[in-house]
Amino acid sequence: MNVFYNIEDILRDEKTCLTVGTFDGVHLGHQKIINEMIFKSVEDSCRNLVITFHPHPQIVLAKSNNIKILSTLEQKLLYFKLLMIQNVLVINFTREFAELNFKDFIEKILINKIGLHTIIIGKDHHFGKNREGNASALKKLAPVHNFKVIEVNPLNFGDSKISSTKIRHALLSGDIENATKMLGKKYEIRGKVIRGDQRGKRIGFPTANIISDDIHKLIPARGVYLVEVDVRKNQYYGMMNIGTRPTVNNANELIMEVHIFYFNEEIYDEPIAVRFIDRIRDEKKFDSIEELRNQLLKDKEFCFNRIESLRVFTD
């Protein structure tokens, strides 16, 4: 997969089939659009191209620092690669770029710089200054510049369409099951291991404390989770706690820590990835360390039973 960070680096080719969007999370709705683009590119003997933006437009345009994303740029590019996309253009999203109206974006960038045969767009997708660009507006420009417009209907989950916003709400409420279904994959957090206070180790549950590699990355609801863990090129199961550790800590700082099953190595400052499988329970304050330890033993047993059921289902 070719990744471009500068429009000038792309050779113009009128036989280009493309789609445009932020694609946060690259969920099943996004995948439907991308798969349609790939299908049309093969059918019409075109190259395919995904145009995406970094940073997330809401981060640049929002007045608060509370915008949370489902995928970092690194993760998004990996998901694109897995979908067999040929080319990706990452546009640096700035306030200046946000002032570009959709007509100039189509004519000056897509047509004059890149070349355009077909554009695939979600039926409810809007882009450009004041969100004036949509399928209807594109269809008015299409005959003028001799390109095709293909609308893709949204993919529904339950009684509403799949969206990045809906997935964020699911994760923030601890609904891992439905978030996974809408994403089409397990939600993942990547980061590095930092030094903790060693209290977990002293009660038989050593943990790796994790700091996310992006301050804007969404952290799921507080609680205890069954997770997959990638560390040192190996994959393990583990039990993750997200919270303030109320039994041993009076601070309000949110902490992510994972107890990795059958693993007891020093991994400070090393990269780690965690994927969420299931939410076990809410975070709870216990009356004693011993009571906490007993609950952790029950949590671990639950995890092992859940892992076994997953293996049976897979087999």
C-alpha positions as CSV (number, residue, x, y, z in Angstrom):
1,M,0.0,0.0,0.0
2,N,1.3,3.4,-1.0
3,V,0.8,6.2,1.6
4,F,1.2,9.8,0.5
5,Y,1.4,12.8,2.9
6,N,1.7,15.4,0.1
7,I,-0.7,15.8,-2.8
8,E,2.2,16.8,-5.0
9,D,3.7,13.3,-4.6
10,I,0.8,11.7,-6.4
11,L,1.0,11.3,-10.1
12,R,-2.2,12.5,-11.8
13,D,-4.3,9.8,-13.3
14,E,-7.8,10.3,-14.6
15,K,-8.4,6.6,-14.1
16,T,-8.8,7.0,-10.3
17,C,-11.6,5.6,-8.2
18,L,-11.6,7.2,-4.8
19,T,-13.4,7.9,-1.6
20,V,-13.0,10.7,1.0
21,G,-13.5,10.7,4.8
22,T,-12.1,10.7,8.3
23,F,-12.9,7.0,8.7
24,D,-12.4,7.0,12.4
25,G,-12.3,3.4,13.6
26,V,-12.7,2.1,10.0
27,H,-15.9,0.4,11.1
28,L,-18.2,-1.8,9.1
29,G,-20.0,1.2,7.6
30,H,-16.7,2.5,6.4
31,Q,-15.7,-0.9,5.1
32,K,-18.8,-1.1,3.0
33,I,-17.9,2.1,1.2
34,I,-14.2,1.1,0.8
35,N,-15.2,-2.4,-0.6
36,E,-17.5,-0.7,-3.1
37,M,-14.6,1.5,-4.1
38,I,-12.3,-1.4,-4.6
39,F,-14.9,-3.3,-6.6
40,K,-15.5,-0.4,-8.9
41,S,-11.8,0.2,-9.4
42,V,-11.4,-3.4,-10.6
43,E,-14.5,-3.2,-12.7
44,D,-13.4,0.0,-14.5
45,S,-9.6,-0.8,-14.5
46,C,-8.8,2.2,-12.2
47,R,-6.4,2.7,-9.4
48,N,-8.1,3.0,-6.0
49,L,-7.3,5.8,-3.5
50,V,-8.6,6.6,0.0
51,I,-8.3,10.2,1.1
52,T,-8.3,10.7,4.8
53,F,-7.5,13.5,7.3
54,H,-5.1,13.8,10.2
55,P,-5.5,15.1,12.8
56,H,-9.2,14.3,13.2
57,P,-11.1,17.4,12.0
58,Q,-13.0,17.7,15.3
59,I,-9.8,17.9,17.2
60,V,-8.7,20.9,15.0
61,L,-12.0,22.7,15.0
62,A,-13.4,21.9,18.5
63,K,-12.9,24.4,21.3
64,S,-12.5,21.7,23.9
65,N,-9.8,19.1,24.3
66,N,-12.3,16.4,25.0
67,I,-12.6,15.0,21.5
68,K,-12.0,11.2,21.6
69,I,-10.9,9.1,18.6
70,L,-11.4,5.4,17.9
71,S,-8.2,5.0,15.8
72,T,-4.8,6.7,15.7
73,L,-3.4,7.3,12.2
74,E,-1.1,4.3,12.6
75,Q,-4.0,2.1,13.4
76,K,-6.1,3.5,10.6
77,L,-3.4,2.9,8.0
78,L,-3.1,-0.7,9.3
79,Y,-6.8,-1.3,8.9
80,F,-6.6,0.2,5.3
81,K,-3.8,-2.2,4.5
82,L,-5.8,-5.1,5.7
83,L,-8.6,-4.1,3.4
84,M,-6.2,-4.3,0.4
85,I,-6.3,-0.6,-0.5
86,Q,-3.7,0.4,-3.1
87,N,-3.2,4.1,-2.2
88,V,-3.9,6.4,0.7
89,L,-3.5,10.1,0.8
90,V,-3.3,11.6,4.3
91,I,-4.2,15.3,4.2
92,N,-2.9,17.5,7.0
93,F,-6.2,18.9,8.4
94,T,-5.8,22.5,9.5
95,R,-8.1,25.4,10.1
96,E,-7.0,26.9,6.8
97,F,-7.9,23.6,5.0
98,A,-11.3,23.6,6.7
99,E,-12.1,26.9,4.9
100,L,-11.8,25.2,1.5
101,N,-15.3,24.8,0.0
102,F,-16.3,21.5,-1.4
103,K,-16.3,22.8,-5.0
104,D,-12.7,23.9,-4.8
105,F,-11.8,20.7,-3.1
106,I,-13.3,18.7,-6.0
107,E,-12.0,20.8,-8.8
108,K,-8.6,21.9,-7.5
109,I,-7.5,18.8,-5.7
110,L,-9.5,15.8,-6.9
111,I,-9.7,16.7,-10.6
112,N,-6.7,18.9,-11.2
113,K,-4.2,17.3,-8.9
114,I,-5.2,13.7,-8.5
115,G,-7.5,12.9,-11.4
116,L,-11.0,11.5,-11.0
117,H,-13.0,8.8,-12.7
118,T,-15.3,7.8,-9.9
119,I,-16.0,9.0,-6.4
120,I,-17.7,6.7,-3.8
121,I,-19.5,8.4,-1.0
122,G,-21.8,7.5,1.8
123,K,-25.3,8.6,1.3
124,D,-25.3,10.8,4.3
125,H,-21.7,12.0,4.1
126,H,-20.9,15.7,4.1
127,F,-17.6,17.5,3.7
128,G,-16.0,20.8,2.9
129,K,-16.6,24.2,4.4
130,N,-20.0,24.3,6.2
131,R,-20.5,20.7,5.2
132,E,-21.8,21.8,1.8
133,G,-20.4,18.8,0.0
134,N,-22.6,15.8,-0.3
135,A,-23.8,13.2,-2.9
136,S,-26.4,15.6,-4.4
137,A,-23.8,18.4,-4.8
138,L,-21.4,16.0,-6.4
139,K,-23.9,14.8,-8.9
140,K,-24.3,18.4,-10.1
141,L,-20.6,18.7,-10.8
142,A,-20.2,15.2,-12.3
143,P,-21.4,15.9,-15.8
144,V,-19.4,19.1,-16.0
145,H,-16.1,17.3,-15.2
146,N,-17.0,13.9,-16.6
147,F,-16.8,11.8,-13.4
148,K,-19.1,9.3,-11.8
149,V,-20.7,9.4,-8.4
150,I,-21.7,6.3,-6.5
151,E,-23.8,6.6,-3.3
152,V,-23.5,3.9,-0.7
153,N,-26.4,3.4,1.7
154,P,-25.5,3.3,5.4
155,L,-25.1,0.0,7.2
156,N,-27.6,-0.4,10.0
157,F,-27.1,-1.9,13.4
158,G,-30.3,-2.3,15.4
159,D,-32.6,0.5,14.6
160,S,-30.0,3.0,13.5
161,K,-27.0,3.3,11.2
162,I,-23.5,2.4,12.3
163,S,-21.4,5.4,13.0
164,S,-18.2,6.4,14.9
165,T,-20.3,8.4,17.3
166,K,-22.5,5.4,18.1
167,I,-19.4,3.2,18.7
168,R,-17.9,5.9,21.0
169,H,-21.1,5.8,23.0
170,A,-21.0,2.0,23.3
171,L,-17.4,2.0,24.5
172,L,-18.0,4.8,27.0
173,S,-20.9,2.8,28.5
174,G,-18.8,-0.4,28.6
175,D,-20.8,-2.1,25.9
176,I,-17.9,-4.0,24.4
177,E,-20.0,-6.6,22.6
178,N,-21.9,-4.1,20.4
179,A,-18.9,-1.9,19.9
180,T,-17.0,-5.0,18.5
181,K,-19.9,-5.9,16.3
182,M,-20.1,-2.4,14.8
183,L,-16.3,-2.1,14.4
184,G,-16.1,-5.5,12.8
185,K,-13.0,-6.1,15.0
186,K,-11.9,-5.7,18.7
187,Y,-11.3,-2.2,19.9
188,E,-7.6,-1.7,20.5
189,I,-5.5,0.7,22.6
190,R,-1.8,1.0,21.9
191,G,0.8,2.6,24.1
192,K,3.8,1.9,26.3
193,V,4.3,0.3,29.7
194,I,5.1,2.7,32.5
195,R,6.3,2.1,36.1
196,G,3.5,1.7,38.7
197,D,3.5,1.3,42.5
198,Q,4.0,-2.5,42.5
199,R,0.9,-3.1,44.7
200,G,-0.6,-5.6,42.3
201,K,2.6,-7.7,42.4
202,R,2.5,-7.8,46.2
203,I,-1.0,-9.5,46.2
204,G,-0.2,-11.9,43.4
205,F,-1.5,-9.9,40.5
206,P,1.4,-8.0,38.9
207,T,0.2,-5.5,36.3
208,A,1.6,-3.5,33.4
209,N,0.5,0.1,33.7
210,I,-0.2,1.6,30.3
211,I,-0.1,5.1,28.9
212,S,-1.9,5.5,25.5
213,D,0.2,6.6,22.5
214,D,-2.4,9.4,21.8
215,I,-4.0,11.7,24.3
216,H,-7.1,11.8,22.2
217,K,-7.6,8.0,22.1
218,L,-10.9,7.0,23.6
219,I,-10.6,5.0,26.9
220,P,-13.7,2.7,27.5
221,A,-15.8,2.9,30.7
222,R,-14.3,2.2,34.0
223,G,-14.3,-1.4,35.0
224,V,-12.6,-4.8,34.6
225,Y,-12.2,-6.3,31.2
226,L,-11.0,-9.5,29.6
227,V,-8.5,-8.5,26.9
228,E,-5.9,-9.8,24.4
229,V,-2.4,-8.4,24.9
230,D,0.3,-8.0,22.3
231,V,3.8,-7.6,23.9
232,R,7.2,-8.6,22.5
233,K,5.6,-10.0,19.3
234,N,3.6,-12.5,21.3
235,Q,-0.1,-12.5,22.1
236,Y,-1.5,-13.3,25.6
237,Y,-4.9,-13.1,27.3
238,G,-5.1,-10.7,30.3
239,M,-7.4,-8.9,32.7
240,M,-7.5,-5.2,32.5
241,N,-8.6,-2.6,35.0
242,I,-9.6,0.9,34.0
243,G,-10.2,3.2,36.9
244,T,-8.8,5.0,39.9
245,R,-8.2,1.9,42.1
246,P,-10.4,3.2,44.9
247,T,-9.4,0.4,47.3
248,V,-5.7,1.5,47.4
249,N,-5.8,5.0,45.9
250,N,-7.6,8.2,46.8
251,A,-6.5,10.0,43.6
252,N,-8.9,10.8,40.7
253,E,-6.3,10.0,38.0
254,L,-7.6,7.4,35.5
255,I,-5.2,4.4,35.3
256,M,-5.1,1.6,32.8
257,E,-3.4,-1.6,34.1
258,V,-3.4,-5.1,32.8
259,H,-2.5,-8.4,34.5
260,I,-1.1,-10.6,31.7
261,F,-1.8,-14.3,32.2
262,Y,1.2,-16.6,32.3
263,F,3.6,-13.6,31.9
264,N,6.1,-12.3,34.4
265,E,8.7,-10.2,32.6
266,E,9.9,-6.6,33.1
267,I,8.5,-4.6,30.1
268,Y,8.9,-1.0,31.3
269,D,9.0,1.5,28.4
270,E,8.1,-1.2,25.9
271,P,5.2,-1.0,23.4
272,I,2.0,-2.8,24.2
273,A,-1.4,-3.3,22.5
274,V,-4.6,-4.3,24.3
275,R,-7.8,-5.4,22.5
276,F,-11.1,-5.6,24.4
277,I,-13.0,-8.9,24.4
278,D,-15.5,-8.6,27.2
279,R,-16.4,-6.4,30.2
280,I,-16.4,-8.4,33.5
281,R,-17.7,-5.9,36.1
282,D,-17.8,-2.4,37.3
283,E,-15.0,-0.9,39.3
284,K,-15.6,-1.3,43.0
285,K,-14.1,-0.1,46.3
286,F,-13.4,-3.0,48.7
287,D,-13.1,-2.9,52.4
288,S,-9.7,-4.5,52.5
289,I,-6.8,-5.7,50.3
290,E,-7.7,-9.3,51.1
291,E,-11.3,-8.7,49.8
292,L,-9.8,-7.1,46.7
293,R,-7.5,-10.1,46.1
294,N,-10.4,-12.6,46.5
295,Q,-12.4,-10.7,43.9
296,L,-9.5,-10.7,41.5
297,L,-9.3,-14.4,41.9
298,K,-13.0,-14.7,41.0
299,D,-12.4,-12.3,38.0
300,K,-9.5,-14.4,36.8
301,E,-11.6,-17.6,37.0
302,F,-14.3,-15.9,35.0
303,C,-11.8,-14.9,32.4
304,F,-10.4,-18.4,32.1
305,N,-14.0,-19.8,31.7
306,R,-14.7,-17.2,29.1
307,I,-11.5,-17.9,27.2
308,E,-12.3,-21.6,27.2
309,S,-15.8,-20.9,25.8
310,L,-14.2,-18.7,23.1
311,R,-11.8,-21.6,22.1
312,V,-14.7,-24.1,22.0
313,F,-16.7,-21.7,19.8
314,T,-13.6,-21.2,17.5
315,D,-12.9,-24.9,17.2
